[in-house]
């Protein structure tokens, strides 16, 4: 590096190249999506905590998925809304690094939680008589803690490799938040190790877990087809289809973003894909689980009836 280069202490997020009128429209729209995300996931979390009938391993995992989705949205959406209102407003270096670390933490944790949830469904359908023994509360807590700890550690590896890099010259991040690949492009030194670690991390938390989910659901499908009663098959399908929808949305966009061929995607295409991944996925998850899950809908009805009764008294 030349002696006249100055290390930068803040970044400017370029976001999306839009007119002021379009930015205002998106600000209102994304604010509504953000509110729905918090409301939907908060409702599911509240129902699981308050309704004793939902105190089962399946809903224990679902509550942690709701926590991750809330944290996921809170990490990226507020900064995106600020950027829409004031595109020139910078984000500090520390704030940018924190946002990158938290995004990776929540993304890794959600990947692992979805694997845990698929294992829970596998045990429930393929080994129903041994379910309570295999999925004891001790095992459930260990699985959730492992998901969170691994999520933090994997994100910490990327952060440790990212922090020593010198950032000088351009301070414009071509994204709507501090996404790690967009930030690496501003470094003034060789980032090949970082890029290899990003790819290796993506493969380890996407391809491996997704493959295990496919194997689990292959066994689940075979077990469901062996169920003689139509009502039993429908119940089994309904409990698994919600999880499959979430898995498809989450892993599909993530794999295309970080593992699929990169040369055919423009920066704008990547930003729109990640916008869907970080904004719409957390909003759609509670809708999928609540609309397709009889237990959640029943718990919500009981809660509303209880609230109306108490109000009437």
Secondary structure, DSSP 4 states (H G I P E B T S, - for coil): --TT--B--EEEE------HHHHHHHHHHHHHHHHHHHHHHHHHHHHHHH-GGG-SHHHHHHHHHHHHHHHHHHHHHHHHHHHHH-TT--EEHHHHHHHHHHHHHHHHHHHHHHHHHHHHHHHHHHSGGGHHHHT-HHHHHHHHHHHHHHHHHHHHHHHHHHHTS-BBS--EESSSS--HHHHHTTBSS--HHHHHHHHHHHIIIIIHHHHHHHHHHHHHHHHHHT--SHHHHHHHHHHHHHHHHHHHHHHHHHHHHHTS-STT--HHHHHHHHHIIIIIHHHHHHHHHHHS-HHHHHHHHHHHHHHHHHHH-
